[in-house]
């Protein structure tokens, strides 16, 4: 069986585990940046099989240059979205932040 069988390639920036909505970036981030083992990742995400985790890691190792860029692009996108949300929070988020600040002032004088 080829490794590609484990994935749905929805676009250059959207590779998911076949039969799930989980992107491979979730597994790769846990493996590379959080230094989790395949077994730990499978325990954290019970909706995926250990075999799928191993297939994702092996796919990464076989295509390291492309997958490193894939993950870098994903991390950049997440950082950009976080900045945009910080700069333009939803009204409810702004209200909650204001309430928190008011409570802090009331509590700490």
Backbone torsions as a table, in degrees:
resi	resn	phi	psi	omega
1	UNK	NA	135.0	179.0
2	UNK	-81.5	148.4	-179.0
3	UNK	-57.7	-36.6	-178.2
4	UNK	-58.3	-22.1	179.3
5	UNK	-61.2	-25.0	-177.4
6	UNK	-80.0	-6.8	-171.2
7	UNK	-127.4	154.8	168.2
8	UNK	-108.2	118.6	-179.7
9	UNK	-94.4	93.7	-176.1
10	UNK	-86.0	-16.8	179.3
11	UNK	177.9	172.7	-179.3
12	UNK	-62.4	-25.6	-179.0
13	UNK	-114.7	22.0	-177.7
14	UNK	-149.1	89.8	177.3
15	UNK	-113.9	124.0	-176.7
16	UNK	-121.6	156.6	174.5
17	UNK	-69.4	129.9	-176.8
18	UNK	-55.4	132.6	178.0
19	UNK	81.9	6.3	178.7
20	UNK	-134.1	174.0	173.0
21	UNK	-102.0	6.8	-176.2
22	UNK	-83.8	127.3	175.2
23	UNK	-79.0	152.7	-179.3
24	UNK	-66.1	-19.7	179.4
25	UNK	-61.5	-30.1	178.8
26	UNK	-62.8	-46.6	179.3
27	UNK	-69.4	-45.4	-178.1
28	UNK	-63.3	-38.6	178.3
29	UNK	-63.3	-45.4	179.4
30	UNK	-63.1	-39.3	-177.7
31	UNK	-73.1	-47.3	-173.3
32	UNK	-84.6	-50.8	-171.5
33	UNK	-88.9	-31.0	179.4
34	UNK	-99.8	-3.8	177.4
35	UNK	53.3	43.9	177.4
36	UNK	-90.7	149.8	176.1
37	UNK	-79.6	165.2	177.8
38	UNK	-59.3	-40.0	180.0
39	UNK	-63.9	-41.4	178.1
40	UNK	-64.2	-41.6	-180.0
41	UNK	-63.0	-43.7	179.4
42	UNK	-63.6	-33.5	177.6
43	UNK	-71.6	-36.5	179.3
44	UNK	-67.7	-36.3	-177.4
45	UNK	-118.4	81.2	-175.4
46	UNK	-66.2	-12.2	179.0
47	UNK	-76.5	-8.3	177.6
48	UNK	-117.9	152.9	-179.0
49	UNK	-88.0	152.7	176.8
50	UNK	-55.8	-37.5	178.4
51	UNK	-59.0	-38.8	178.2
52	UNK	-66.1	-37.2	178.2
53	UNK	-64.7	-48.3	179.1
54	UNK	-61.4	-40.2	179.0
55	UNK	-62.6	-39.3	179.2
56	UNK	-65.8	-44.4	178.8
57	UNK	-63.9	-43.3	178.7
58	UNK	-65.0	-39.5	176.7
59	UNK	-61.3	-42.2	176.2
60	UNK	-59.2	-47.9	-177.8
61	UNK	-65.0	-33.3	179.0
62	UNK	-77.4	-22.5	-176.5
63	UNK	-130.2	46.1	-168.7
64	UNK	-58.3	-43.3	-178.7
65	UNK	-62.2	-49.9	-179.1
66	UNK	-66.5	-40.5	-177.5
67	UNK	-72.9	-31.2	174.6
68	UNK	-65.1	-41.8	176.5
69	UNK	-66.0	-40.3	177.6
70	UNK	-57.2	-48.0	-178.4
71	UNK	-69.5	-38.9	177.0
72	UNK	-61.6	-44.4	178.1
73	UNK	-61.6	-41.2	179.5
74	UNK	-64.6	-44.4	179.0
75	UNK	-64.1	-39.9	176.7
76	UNK	-62.5	-42.8	178.7
77	UNK	-62.1	-43.8	179.3
78	UNK	-62.4	-43.5	179.6
79	UNK	-63.9	-40.7	178.9
80	UNK	-63.7	-45.3	179.3
81	UNK	-63.1	-38.4	178.8
82	UNK	-65.2	-42.6	176.9
83	UNK	-61.2	-43.8	180.0
84	UNK	-62.7	-40.0	178.8
85	UNK	-68.2	-37.0	177.0
86	UNK	-65.5	-40.2	-178.4
87	UNK	-75.1	-31.6	-177.2
88	UNK	-133.2	68.9	-177.2
89	UNK	-68.7	154.1	173.1
90	UNK	-61.6	154.1	-178.2
91	UNK	-55.6	-41.0	-178.6
92	UNK	-65.6	-36.5	178.3
93	UNK	-66.0	-43.1	178.5
94	UNK	-62.5	-40.6	178.7
95	UNK	-64.7	-42.5	179.4
96	UNK	-64.6	-41.3	177.5
97	UNK	-62.7	-40.4	179.2
98	UNK	-65.4	-43.3	178.2
99	UNK	-61.1	-42.4	179.2
100	UNK	-62.6	-43.5	179.3
101	UNK	-64.6	-40.7	178.7
102	UNK	-64.6	-40.4	178.1
103	UNK	-65.3	-39.7	180.0
104	UNK	-63.2	-42.2	178.5
105	UNK	-64.8	-43.2	-179.0
106	UNK	-66.6	-36.6	-178.6
107	UNK	-75.7	-41.3	-173.5
108	UNK	-100.8	4.0	173.8
109	UNK	79.6	NA	NA
